[in-house]
Amino acid sequence: MLPMNIRFERACRNPVPVPHVRLLWCPRPDLKWTCLHPCRMPFDLARTAWLFGRRDKICHARLRRRREDKTSHASAEGGPFALRTVLTRLVKSIPKRKRKAVANDLESFIHLFERYQSENHAQPEIDWDKVSVPRSEQIVQYKDLNDAEDVQPLHRLAVLKVNGGLGTSMELSGAKGALEVQNKLSFIDLAIRQIQTLNATEGVDIPLLFMTSFNTEEDTNRIIRKYAKGPTKISTFSQSRYPRLDVESLLPIAKPRQDDRQTRYPPGHGDLYNALVRSGTLDRLLAEGKEYLFVPNSDNLGATVDRRILRHMIETQTEFIMQITEKTKADIKGGTLVDYEGTLRLLELAQVPTQHVEEFTSAKNFKIFNTNNLWINLPGRLMAGDPSYRSDLYTVTSGSHVVRNEARVFETIPLIKLGDHFKHISQFDKRFKQIPSIIDFDHLTVSGDVYFGRDVTLRGTVIITANEGQVVHIPDGCSLENSTAFSLLSSAAT
């Protein structure tokens, strides 16, 4: 009997499969085999070995695609399996000293790609009929904020400058933040001096962080080295390094042993939460008592710490604040806030259907512009809304420190992507009767109206998508391992 996931391209007498999928009994190692997975990936049978003293030869099926056909099978499906196969080959072609970092980035990218496909399956594009201008009660006016004279909240604040972009629009080859602005001082210099002045004036210790990219890391470190002996804590961490994909095949444009900047890109703001966690920066900030994070772009000199906004965030226990302003004619490319089915959403130009671009860019219809000045409640947004911190992945020491559970085999931090239904703490708590066991878990993407029961166990990669009008209930005691569900456990919404 042939193994269920393997088929012959030629006849072979009496092959006997061993339990491991990648090991096959076969007296003729020159045969070609093809996987029955939709990718139809051909195997090359190579290397013979003696097993248990028998004269039969064992063939090690290596997942090595034929060169002349290395993209056709994968691109036909364009799915995560094909992408993972090609990315694995790229990782193996990279020098060993770089492999771990690259592999972590690529694993994160695969999860992002899976999320894109699952959400695109549930809702391929924006329904323009559901887009409207935000209502007045959905926007907090700055003039209505209370005054804030107390400096104590500043002790709980850190400032993070996003500094991953190049100045290509200004015909610069280096980091935009390294551009000299005044008196031979760059955007980075001025950002550091602003925080130094604030710390000295108010008697506080606000740390300054820069989220760099592989494009800007060298320039950024070169500048901040000048302030190494200063009183202000300055540090950097890098965002991920994701592969560029071919628009048709949805496979990386990079070839093996090719790891140049033209085949990669930095994700920017979309990688902020992931980079904070992956780099250990989040744990370090919380250990230092920093609960709030102000996140502007490095080239925005008008973005300064505002005590009134910080006070509002603390008093209202708001998890996330975006500073907005009125759109001008020069702001047609930026994102704007819209009301989508009663919920505020940031809508970018790339998401807008072609026939509605003119309406979207008009300052008459959508008057709000996103300044990219963000305020984040670290415990509220990144911990309370992240199941991992309440799960068996972490334990509490006798000194009340939250530490990683030593029982977890993998060093990497699981990636958790929860949809809009989970974004508020009240909704989050309502949808989890109990946080699932994730000690052997790698990635979770949840999109739509989903509820989790008690004693649920997640292993490997799990993707759960509830289509519009459907509710997914994960029952008590359920165990999901490497599963993808599209409303398979659903009942009609009432």
C-alpha positions as CSV (number, residue, x, y, z in Angstrom):
1,M,0.0,0.0,0.0
2,L,1.3,3.4,-0.9
3,P,1.5,6.2,1.6
4,M,-1.5,8.5,1.3
5,N,0.5,11.6,0.5
6,I,2.8,10.2,-2.1
7,R,2.2,9.0,-5.6
8,F,4.4,7.3,-8.2
9,E,5.3,8.9,-11.6
10,R,6.5,5.4,-12.7
11,A,5.6,1.9,-11.5
12,C,7.7,0.4,-8.7
13,R,7.3,-3.1,-7.3
14,N,6.2,-3.5,-3.7
15,P,7.3,-0.3,-2.0
16,V,6.7,-0.3,1.7
17,P,6.2,3.0,3.6
18,V,7.8,3.4,7.0
19,P,5.8,5.5,9.6
20,H,7.8,8.8,8.9
21,V,6.3,10.6,6.0
22,R,9.7,11.6,4.6
23,L,11.2,8.0,4.7
24,L,10.1,5.5,2.1
25,W,11.0,1.9,1.4
26,C,12.0,1.5,-2.2
27,P,14.4,-0.8,-4.1
28,R,14.9,1.7,-6.9
29,P,16.2,5.1,-5.7
30,D,16.2,6.5,-9.2
31,L,12.4,6.9,-9.3
32,K,10.7,10.3,-9.1
33,W,7.9,10.8,-6.7
34,T,5.3,13.6,-6.4
35,C,3.5,14.9,-3.3
36,L,-0.3,14.6,-3.4
37,H,-0.5,17.9,-1.6
38,P,-2.1,20.6,-3.9
39,C,1.4,21.9,-4.5
40,R,2.2,18.7,-6.4
41,M,5.8,19.1,-5.4
42,P,8.1,16.5,-7.0
43,F,10.7,14.7,-4.7
44,D,14.2,13.6,-5.7
45,L,15.0,10.3,-4.1
46,A,18.6,10.3,-3.1
47,R,21.1,8.8,-0.6
48,T,20.8,5.1,0.2
49,A,21.4,3.6,3.6
50,W,21.2,0.2,5.3
51,L,18.5,-0.1,8.0
52,F,18.3,-2.8,10.7
53,G,20.8,-4.9,8.8
54,R,18.3,-5.6,6.0
55,R,19.5,-5.5,2.4
56,D,16.5,-3.3,1.4
57,K,17.6,0.3,0.7
58,I,15.8,3.2,2.3
59,C,15.3,6.3,0.3
60,H,15.4,9.7,1.9
61,A,12.8,11.9,0.2
62,R,14.2,15.4,0.2
63,L,11.9,18.3,-0.5
64,R,14.0,19.6,-3.4
65,R,12.1,21.1,-6.3
66,R,13.2,20.5,-9.8
67,R,15.0,23.6,-11.0
68,E,13.1,23.9,-14.3
69,D,9.8,23.8,-12.3
70,K,10.6,25.5,-9.1
71,T,7.9,28.1,-9.3
72,S,5.1,26.7,-11.4
73,H,3.6,24.3,-8.9
74,A,3.8,26.8,-6.0
75,S,2.4,29.7,-7.9
76,A,-0.6,27.7,-9.0
77,E,-1.7,27.6,-5.4
78,G,0.0,30.7,-4.0
79,G,-0.7,29.5,-0.5
80,P,1.3,29.5,2.7
81,F,2.6,26.0,2.1
82,A,4.3,27.0,-1.2
83,L,5.6,30.2,0.4
84,R,7.0,28.4,3.4
85,T,8.8,25.9,1.1
86,V,10.5,28.6,-0.9
87,L,11.4,30.7,2.2
88,T,12.9,27.6,3.9
89,R,15.2,27.2,0.9
90,L,16.2,30.8,1.1
91,V,17.1,30.5,4.8
92,K,19.3,27.5,4.2
93,S,21.2,29.5,1.6
94,I,22.1,32.2,4.1
95,P,25.3,32.1,6.1
96,K,24.7,30.3,9.5
97,R,25.5,33.3,11.6
98,K,22.6,35.2,10.1
99,R,20.1,32.3,9.8
100,K,18.3,32.6,13.2
101,A,17.4,36.3,12.8
102,V,16.3,35.8,9.2
103,A,14.3,32.7,10.1
104,N,12.4,34.6,12.8
105,D,11.6,37.4,10.4
106,L,10.4,35.0,7.7
107,E,8.3,33.0,10.2
108,S,6.6,36.3,11.3
109,F,6.0,37.1,7.6
110,I,4.4,33.8,6.9
111,H,2.0,34.4,9.8
112,L,1.2,37.8,8.3
113,F,0.6,36.3,4.9
114,E,-1.7,33.7,6.4
115,R,-3.7,36.4,8.1
116,Y,-3.9,38.3,4.9
117,Q,-5.3,35.3,3.1
118,S,-7.8,34.4,5.8
119,E,-9.1,38.0,6.1
120,N,-9.2,38.4,2.3
121,H,-11.2,35.2,2.1
122,A,-13.7,36.5,4.7
123,Q,-13.9,40.0,3.2
124,P,-12.0,40.6,0.0
125,E,-12.4,44.4,-0.1
126,I,-13.9,47.4,1.6
127,D,-17.7,47.7,1.2
128,W,-17.8,51.4,0.3
129,D,-21.5,51.6,1.1
130,K,-20.5,50.9,4.8
131,V,-18.0,53.8,4.9
132,S,-19.0,57.1,6.4
133,V,-17.5,60.2,8.0
134,P,-16.9,59.7,11.7
135,R,-19.6,61.1,14.0
136,S,-18.7,64.0,16.3
137,E,-19.0,61.9,19.4
138,Q,-16.4,59.5,18.1
139,I,-13.7,62.2,18.1
140,V,-12.3,63.8,21.2
141,Q,-11.5,67.5,20.7
142,Y,-8.2,68.7,22.1
143,K,-9.7,71.9,23.5
144,D,-12.0,69.7,25.7
145,L,-9.1,67.9,27.5
146,N,-8.4,68.8,31.1
147,D,-5.2,70.8,32.0
148,A,-2.4,68.7,33.4
149,E,0.2,70.2,35.7
150,D,1.2,67.0,37.6
151,V,4.5,65.6,36.4
152,Q,4.0,62.2,38.0
153,P,2.4,60.6,34.9
154,L,5.6,61.4,33.0
155,H,7.5,58.9,35.1
156,R,5.4,56.2,33.5
157,L,6.1,57.4,29.9
158,A,8.6,56.4,27.2
159,V,9.0,58.0,23.8
160,L,9.5,55.9,20.7
161,K,10.5,57.5,17.4
162,V,9.8,55.4,14.2
163,N,13.0,55.8,12.2
164,G,12.9,53.0,9.6
165,G,12.4,55.1,6.4
166,L,14.8,56.3,3.8
167,G,14.7,59.8,2.4
168,T,14.1,58.6,-1.1
169,S,11.5,61.2,-1.8
170,M,14.1,63.8,-1.0
171,E,16.7,62.1,-3.2
172,L,18.6,60.9,-0.1
173,S,20.2,57.5,0.1
174,G,20.3,57.3,3.9
175,A,17.9,57.5,6.8
176,K,15.4,60.4,6.7
177,G,16.0,60.9,10.4
178,A,19.7,61.6,9.7
179,L,18.9,64.6,7.5
180,E,20.4,67.8,8.9
181,V,17.8,70.4,9.7
182,Q,19.3,73.3,11.7
183,N,22.9,74.1,12.8
184,K,24.2,70.7,11.5
185,L,21.7,69.0,13.8
186,S,19.6,66.1,12.3
187,F,16.1,65.1,13.1
188,I,17.6,62.5,15.4
189,D,19.8,65.0,17.2
190,L,16.8,67.3,17.8
191,A,14.6,64.5,19.0
192,I,17.2,63.5,21.6
193,R,17.7,67.1,22.7
194,Q,14.0,67.6,23.1
195,I,13.8,64.7,25.5
196,Q,16.9,65.8,27.3
197,T,15.4,69.2,27.9
198,L,12.1,67.8,29.1
199,N,13.8,65.4,31.5
200,A,16.0,68.2,32.9
201,T,13.1,70.7,33.2
202,E,10.6,68.4,34.9
203,G,13.0,66.2,36.8
204,V,11.8,63.0,35.2
205,D,13.6,60.1,33.4
206,I,11.7,59.5,30.1
207,P,13.7,57.0,27.9
208,L,13.9,57.6,24.2
209,L,13.8,54.7,21.8
210,F,14.3,54.5,18.0
211,M,12.7,51.7,15.9
212,T,15.1,51.3,13.0
213,S,15.2,49.1,10.0
214,F,18.0,47.4,8.1
215,N,18.1,50.5,5.9
216,T,18.6,53.0,8.8
217,E,20.2,51.1,11.7
218,E,23.7,52.1,10.8
219,D,22.9,55.9,10.4
220,T,20.9,55.9,13.6
221,N,23.5,54.3,15.8
222,R,26.2,56.6,14.3
223,I,24.3,59.6,15.6
224,I,23.1,58.4,19.0
225,R,26.7,57.3,19.9
226,K,27.4,61.0,20.5
227,Y,25.0,60.9,23.4
228,A,26.1,57.7,25.0
229,K,27.4,59.4,28.1
230,G,24.5,61.7,28.5
231,P,21.8,61.5,31.2
232,T,19.0,60.3,28.9
233,K,18.5,56.6,28.2
234,I,18.6,56.1,24.5
235,S,18.2,52.7,22.8
236,T,17.3,51.2,19.4
237,F,15.6,48.0,18.2
238,S,15.0,46.9,14.7
239,Q,11.8,46.1,12.9
240,S,11.5,43.0,10.8
241,R,13.0,42.3,7.4
242,Y,10.3,40.9,5.2
243,P,10.6,39.5,1.6
244,R,9.1,41.2,-1.4
245,L,6.7,39.0,-3.3
246,D,6.0,38.7,-7.0
247,V,2.5,40.1,-7.6
248,E,1.4,37.1,-9.7
249,S,3.1,34.1,-8.1
250,L,2.9,35.5,-4.5
251,L,6.4,34.0,-4.0
252,P,9.6,35.8,-3.0
253,I,11.5,37.6,-5.8
254,A,14.8,36.8,-4.0
255,K,16.8,33.8,-5.2
256,P,18.9,31.5,-3.0
257,R,22.0,33.2,-1.7
258,Q,20.5,36.6,-2.6
259,D,19.8,38.7,0.5
260,D,20.2,42.2,-0.7
261,R,18.0,45.2,0.2
262,Q,16.2,45.2,-3.2
263,T,14.5,41.9,-2.2
264,R,13.4,42.9,1.3
265,Y,11.4,45.7,2.9
266,P,10.8,47.0,6.4
267,P,7.1,46.8,7.4
268,G,7.0,50.1,9.3
269,H,4.2,50.9,11.8
270,G,2.5,47.6,11.0
271,D,5.4,45.8,12.7
272,L,5.4,48.0,15.9
273,Y,3.7,45.6,18.3
274,N,5.6,42.5,16.9
275,A,9.0,44.3,17.1
276,L,8.4,45.5,20.6
277,V,7.6,42.0,21.9
278,R,10.2,40.1,19.7
279,S,13.1,42.4,20.7
280,G,12.3,42.2,24.4
281,T,11.7,46.0,24.5
282,L,8.2,45.6,25.9
283,D,9.3,43.5,28.8
284,R,12.2,45.9,29.5
285,L,9.9,49.0,29.5
286,L,7.4,47.3,31.8
287,A,10.1,46.2,34.2
288,E,11.2,49.9,34.4
289,G,7.7,51.0,35.3
290,K,6.9,52.5,31.8
291,E,3.2,51.9,31.1
292,Y,2.6,54.4,28.3
293,L,4.3,55.0,25.0
294,F,4.3,58.0,22.7
295,V,5.1,57.1,19.1
296,P,5.7,59.8,16.5
297,N,7.8,59.7,13.3
298,S,11.4,60.7,13.7
299,D,11.1,63.6,11.2
300,N,8.1,65.2,12.9
301,L,9.6,67.9,15.1
302,G,6.2,69.2,16.1
303,A,5.4,65.9,17.8
304,T,6.2,66.5,21.4
305,V,5.1,65.0,24.7
306,D,1.7,66.5,25.6
307,R,0.7,66.1,29.3
308,R,-3.0,66.7,28.6
309,I,-3.2,63.8,26.2
310,L,-1.3,61.5,28.6
311,R,-3.6,62.5,31.5
312,H,-6.7,61.8,29.3
313,M,-5.3,58.3,28.4
314,I,-4.7,57.5,32.1
315,E,-8.0,58.8,33.4
316,T,-10.2,57.2,30.7
317,Q,-8.0,54.0,30.6
318,T,-7.9,54.3,26.9
319,E,-5.7,51.7,25.2
320,F,-4.8,53.6,22.0
321,I,-4.9,57.2,20.9
322,M,-4.2,58.6,17.4
323,Q,-3.7,62.3,17.0
324,I,-5.5,63.7,14.0
325,T,-5.8,67.0,12.3
326,E,-7.7,68.6,9.4
327,K,-6.7,67.4,6.0
328,T,-5.2,69.9,3.5
329,K,-4.7,69.6,-0.2
330,A,-1.2,68.3,0.4
331,D,-2.5,65.3,2.5
332,I,-4.2,63.3,-0.2
333,K,-1.9,60.3,0.2
334,G,-2.3,59.9,3.9
335,G,-4.8,57.7,5.8
336,T,-8.0,59.0,7.3
337,L,-10.4,57.9,10.0
338,V,-13.8,56.6,8.9
339,D,-16.8,55.1,10.5
340,Y,-17.2,51.5,9.2
341,E,-20.3,49.7,10.6
342,G,-20.2,51.9,13.7
343,T,-16.5,51.3,14.4
344,L,-13.7,53.8,13.8
345,R,-11.1,52.4,11.3
346,L,-8.0,53.9,9.7
347,L,-8.5,53.7,5.9
348,E,-5.4,54.0,3.7
349,L,-5.5,55.0,0.0
350,A,-4.4,51.5,-1.1
351,Q,-7.6,50.0,0.5
352,V,-9.9,52.3,-1.4
353,P,-11.7,50.8,-4.5
354,T,-10.5,52.5,-7.7
355,Q,-13.9,54.1,-8.5
356,H,-13.9,55.9,-5.1
357,V,-10.3,57.2,-4.9
358,E,-11.3,60.8,-5.9
359,E,-14.0,60.9,-3.2
360,F,-11.5,59.6,-0.7
361,T,-8.8,62.1,-1.4
362,S,-11.1,65.1,-1.4
363,A,-10.9,67.3,1.6
364,K,-14.6,68.1,1.2
365,N,-15.7,64.6,2.1
366,F,-13.1,63.2,4.4
367,K,-11.6,66.0,6.4
368,I,-9.5,64.1,8.9
369,F,-5.8,63.4,8.4
370,N,-3.7,60.8,10.4
371,T,-0.6,62.5,11.9
372,N,1.0,59.2,12.8
373,N,1.4,60.5,16.4
374,L,0.3,57.5,18.5
375,W,-0.2,56.9,22.2
376,I,-0.2,53.3,23.5
377,N,-1.2,52.0,26.9
378,L,1.4,49.2,27.1
379,P,-0.3,47.0,29.8
380,G,-3.8,47.6,28.3
381,R,-3.0,47.2,24.6
382,L,-0.1,44.8,24.5
383,M,-0.6,42.7,27.6
384,A,-4.3,42.7,28.7
385,G,-5.3,42.3,25.1
386,D,-2.7,39.6,24.5
387,P,-3.8,36.1,25.6
388,S,-0.2,35.0,26.0
389,Y,0.4,37.0,29.2
390,R,-2.6,35.4,30.9
391,S,-1.8,31.9,29.7
392,D,0.5,29.0,30.8
393,L,3.2,30.6,28.6
394,Y,4.1,32.8,31.5
395,T,4.5,32.3,35.3
396,V,4.7,34.7,38.2
397,T,7.8,34.4,40.4
398,S,7.9,34.9,44.2
399,G,9.0,38.5,43.5
400,S,5.9,39.1,41.4
401,H,7.9,39.2,38.1
402,V,6.2,37.7,35.1
403,V,8.6,35.4,33.3
404,R,8.5,32.9,30.5
405,N,7.5,29.3,31.4
406,E,10.6,27.1,31.3
407,A,8.4,24.2,30.0
408,R,8.1,25.9,26.6
409,V,10.5,24.2,24.2
410,F,10.6,26.9,21.6
411,E,12.6,30.1,22.2
412,T,10.4,32.3,19.9
413,I,7.4,34.2,21.3
414,P,4.1,33.1,19.8
415,L,2.5,35.4,17.3
416,I,-1.1,36.4,18.1
417,K,-3.3,38.4,15.7
418,L,-6.8,39.2,17.0
419,G,-9.4,41.0,15.0
420,D,-11.5,44.1,15.8
421,H,-13.9,42.1,17.9
422,F,-11.2,41.6,20.5
423,K,-9.8,45.2,20.6
424,H,-11.5,46.4,23.8
425,I,-10.8,44.7,27.2
426,S,-14.5,44.2,27.8
427,Q,-14.9,42.4,24.5
428,F,-11.7,40.4,25.0
429,D,-12.9,39.1,28.4
430,K,-16.3,38.2,27.1
431,R,-14.9,36.1,24.2
432,F,-12.5,34.1,26.3
433,K,-14.2,32.0,29.0
434,Q,-10.6,30.9,29.8
435,I,-7.3,31.7,28.1
436,P,-6.3,28.6,26.1
437,S,-3.2,26.6,26.8
438,I,-0.5,27.7,24.4
439,I,2.7,26.2,25.8
440,D,3.2,24.4,22.5
441,F,1.8,27.0,20.3
442,D,3.4,29.2,17.5
443,H,0.7,31.3,15.8
444,L,-2.9,32.3,16.2
445,T,-5.0,34.5,13.8
446,V,-8.6,35.2,14.7
447,S,-10.9,37.2,12.5
448,G,-14.6,37.8,13.0
449,D,-17.1,36.9,15.7
450,V,-15.3,34.2,17.6
451,Y,-15.7,32.8,21.1
452,F,-13.5,30.4,23.1
453,G,-14.7,28.0,25.7
454,R,-12.8,26.6,28.7
455,D,-9.9,24.2,28.7
456,V,-9.1,24.9,25.0
457,T,-5.6,23.8,23.8
458,L,-3.8,25.4,20.8
459,R,-0.8,23.9,19.2
460,G,1.3,24.9,16.1
461,T,-0.5,27.3,13.8
462,V,-4.2,27.9,14.2
463,I,-6.3,30.3,12.0
464,I,-9.9,30.9,12.8
465,T,-12.1,33.1,10.6
466,A,-15.8,33.8,11.1
467,N,-17.4,35.0,7.9
468,E,-19.8,38.0,8.0
469,G,-23.0,37.0,9.7
470,Q,-21.5,34.0,11.3
471,V,-20.4,33.2,14.9
472,V,-17.7,30.7,15.7
473,H,-17.8,28.9,19.1
474,I,-14.7,26.9,20.1
475,P,-16.2,24.4,22.5
476,D,-15.0,23.5,26.0
477,G,-12.1,21.1,26.0
478,C,-11.4,21.5,22.3
479,S,-7.8,20.9,21.0
480,L,-6.7,22.5,17.8
481,E,-3.4,21.8,16.2
482,N,-2.2,23.2,12.8
483,S,-5.8,24.0,11.9
484,T,-7.5,26.5,9.6
485,A,-11.3,27.0,10.2
486,F,-13.6,29.2,8.1
487,S,-16.9,29.3,10.0
488,L,-16.7,25.4,10.3
489,L,-17.8,25.5,13.9
490,S,-20.2,28.3,13.4
491,S,-23.8,29.0,14.0
492,A,-25.9,31.7,12.4
493,A,-25.7,35.0,14.2
494,T,-28.9,36.1,15.9
